Amino acid sequence: MGKEIERKFLVKGDAWRALGKATQYRQGYLNSVKERTVRIRTVGDKAFLTIKGLTVGATRAEYEYEIPMTDCNAMLDTLAEKPIIDKKRYKIPFEGLTWEVDEFFGENQGLIVAEVELQSEDQQFKKPEWIGAEVTGDPRYFNANLISNPYTKWAKGG
């Protein structure tokens, strides 16, 4: 079984922008219930289908498979829940780990979060100076929840 152990944080300032190259992501959900999410997404010129289980702490089951780009785009356009998540991802190495900074656009414009994948939930790690408050356990920041409750709405109190 695949497993993902991930911590998520808000990002401070713009210092991180010069540290990594951006890749465009377009993703949607065929199923976004918390017990199991089914995601499709384009990552640059590749496409993937990902199935994730319920998050317990910072861990959840994860299975990912490459799929044809034409199939992914068709599913994003016709089957995926709306709005589609549009973001740029920057991969930034720091102290032996890779931080993934997601800058969101569209309905989630203004949201910038960083994630780091770990080997265990209790793994110790150093945070870059541009890392802010931890939001790992806050479901508002789950990508699947940004469809039904986009950042532009709740950031303004809505």
C-alpha positions as a Python dict, from the first residue, in 0.01 Angstrom:
ca = {
    (1, 'M'): (0, 0, 0),
    (2, 'G'): (122, 350, -81),
    (3, 'K'): (147, 592, 210),
    (4, 'E'): (186, 969, 230),
    (5, 'I'): (311, 1149, 540),
    (6, 'E'): (289, 1520, 481),
    (7, 'R'): (294, 1844, 681),
    (8, 'K'): (146, 2166, 543),
    (9, 'F'): (230, 2528, 628),
    (10, 'L'): (140, 2879, 523),
    (11, 'V'): (414, 3074, 343),
    (12, 'K'): (556, 3413, 446),
    (13, 'G'): (696, 3671, 205),
    (14, 'D'): (837, 3610, -143),
    (15, 'A'): (1192, 3484, -73),
    (16, 'W'): (1092, 3132, -181),
    (17, 'R'): (1012, 3244, -538),
    (18, 'A'): (1379, 3265, -641),
    (19, 'L'): (1457, 2918, -504),
    (20, 'G'): (1261, 2690, -737),
    (21, 'K'): (1121, 2654, -1087),
    (22, 'A'): (742, 2660, -1130),
    (23, 'T'): (539, 2381, -1288),
    (24, 'Q'): (176, 2445, -1386),
    (25, 'Y'): (-84, 2212, -1232),
    (26, 'R'): (-449, 2177, -1325),
    (27, 'Q'): (-643, 1938, -1105),
    (28, 'G'): (-992, 1827, -1027),
    (29, 'Y'): (-1175, 1572, -819),
    (30, 'L'): (-1401, 1293, -935),
    (31, 'N'): (-1476, 1219, -570),
    (32, 'S'): (-1390, 1454, -283),
    (33, 'V'): (-1539, 1286, 25),
    (34, 'K'): (-1288, 1281, 310),
    (35, 'E'): (-1279, 900, 340),
    (36, 'R'): (-1153, 865, -19),
    (37, 'T'): (-1060, 1123, -278),
    (38, 'V'): (-1011, 1052, -646),
    (39, 'R'): (-807, 1323, -814),
    (40, 'I'): (-701, 1379, -1174),
    (41, 'R'): (-441, 1634, -1266),
    (42, 'T'): (-199, 1759, -1523),
    (43, 'V'): (157, 1828, -1415),
    (44, 'G'): (337, 2009, -1692),
    (45, 'D'): (306, 1769, -1989),
    (46, 'K'): (202, 1459, -1788),
    (47, 'A'): (-127, 1351, -1633),
    (48, 'F'): (-210, 1142, -1326),
    (49, 'L'): (-497, 969, -1147),
    (50, 'T'): (-454, 963, -769),
    (51, 'I'): (-664, 786, -504),
    (52, 'K'): (-616, 892, -142),
    (53, 'G'): (-763, 755, 179),
    (54, 'L'): (-870, 924, 500),
    (55, 'T'): (-603, 1141, 664),
    (56, 'V'): (-513, 1028, 1016),
    (57, 'G'): (-270, 1274, 1177),
    (58, 'A'): (-40, 1357, 886),
    (59, 'T'): (-66, 1014, 717),
    (60, 'R'): (-296, 861, 456),
    (61, 'A'): (-300, 587, 193),
    (62, 'E'): (-210, 709, -156),
    (63, 'Y'): (-202, 541, -498),
    (64, 'E'): (-100, 730, -813),
    (65, 'Y'): (-97, 626, -1180),
    (66, 'E'): (5, 809, -1496),
    (67, 'I'): (-280, 838, -1747),
    (68, 'P'): (-307, 980, -2102),
    (69, 'M'): (-315, 1361, -2110),
    (70, 'T'): (-615, 1364, -2346),
    (71, 'D'): (-815, 1147, -2102),
    (72, 'C'): (-721, 1370, -1808),
    (73, 'N'): (-817, 1691, -1989),
    (74, 'A'): (-1150, 1540, -2097),
    (75, 'M'): (-1228, 1433, -1738),
    (76, 'L'): (-1125, 1774, -1601),
    (77, 'D'): (-1354, 1946, -1851),
    (78, 'T'): (-1657, 1715, -1824),
    (79, 'L'): (-1650, 1502, -1507),
    (80, 'A'): (-1453, 1684, -1238),
    (81, 'E'): (-1618, 1884, -961),
    (82, 'K'): (-1589, 2257, -1020),
    (83, 'P'): (-1402, 2484, -982),
    (84, 'I'): (-1085, 2320, -1115),
    (85, 'I'): (-779, 2381, -899),
    (86, 'D'): (-526, 2590, -1092),
    (87, 'K'): (-185, 2634, -930),
    (88, 'K'): (187, 2661, -983),
    (89, 'R'): (412, 2433, -779),
    (90, 'Y'): (768, 2521, -688),
    (91, 'K'): (995, 2239, -564),
    (92, 'I'): (1255, 2381, -327),
    (93, 'P'): (1530, 2171, -165),
    (94, 'F'): (1616, 2262, 194),
    (95, 'E'): (1820, 2071, 453),
    (96, 'G'): (1779, 1733, 279),
    (97, 'L'): (1404, 1762, 212),
    (98, 'T'): (1203, 1898, -80),
    (99, 'W'): (945, 2161, 3),
    (100, 'E'): (658, 2197, -245),
    (101, 'V'): (516, 2548, -252),
    (102, 'D'): (175, 2579, -419),
    (103, 'E'): (61, 2920, -543),
    (104, 'F'): (-309, 2906, -625),
    (105, 'F'): (-502, 3099, -890),
    (106, 'G'): (-865, 3137, -999),
    (107, 'E'): (-1115, 3074, -718),
    (108, 'N'): (-823, 3017, -477),
    (109, 'Q'): (-618, 3324, -578),
    (110, 'G'): (-400, 3453, -294),
    (111, 'L'): (-347, 3120, -119),
    (112, 'I'): (14, 3000, -94),
    (113, 'V'): (100, 2689, 106),
    (114, 'A'): (409, 2471, 145),
    (115, 'E'): (412, 2097, 203),
    (116, 'V'): (692, 1864, 301),
    (117, 'E'): (676, 1484, 279),
    (118, 'L'): (832, 1294, 565),
    (119, 'Q'): (938, 936, 639),
    (120, 'S'): (752, 932, 973),
    (121, 'E'): (510, 1159, 1158),
    (122, 'D'): (766, 1226, 1432),
    (123, 'Q'): (1053, 1304, 1193),
    (124, 'Q'): (1244, 1615, 1300),
    (125, 'F'): (1319, 1874, 1031),
    (126, 'K'): (1430, 2235, 994),
    (127, 'K'): (1193, 2488, 841),
    (128, 'P'): (1304, 2753, 594),
    (129, 'E'): (1265, 3113, 715),
    (130, 'W'): (973, 3166, 474),
    (131, 'I'): (760, 2897, 642),
    (132, 'G'): (474, 3031, 853),
    (133, 'A'): (201, 2873, 1065),
    (134, 'E'): (131, 2500, 1034),
    (135, 'V'): (-209, 2410, 883),
    (136, 'T'): (-166, 2032, 850),
    (137, 'G'): (-480, 1953, 1049),
    (138, 'D'): (-697, 2233, 911),
    (139, 'P'): (-933, 2081, 650),
    (140, 'R'): (-991, 2420, 484),
    (141, 'Y'): (-647, 2384, 327),
    (142, 'F'): (-707, 2036, 178),
    (143, 'N'): (-712, 2073, -201),
    (144, 'A'): (-1032, 1867, -219),
    (145, 'N'): (-1205, 2118, 12),
    (146, 'L'): (-1087, 2416, -194),
    (147, 'I'): (-1345, 2314, -455),
    (148, 'S'): (-1654, 2337, -233),
    (149, 'N'): (-1511, 2620, -24),
    (150, 'P'): (-1259, 2822, -231),
    (151, 'Y'): (-1007, 3042, -53),
    (152, 'T'): (-1143, 3363, -206),
    (153, 'K'): (-1471, 3302, -19),
    (154, 'W'): (-1347, 3203, 327),
    (155, 'A'): (-1052, 3442, 328),
    (156, 'K'): (-1309, 3723, 311),
    (157, 'G'): (-1523, 3573, 587),
    (158, 'G'): (-1770, 3399, 354),
}
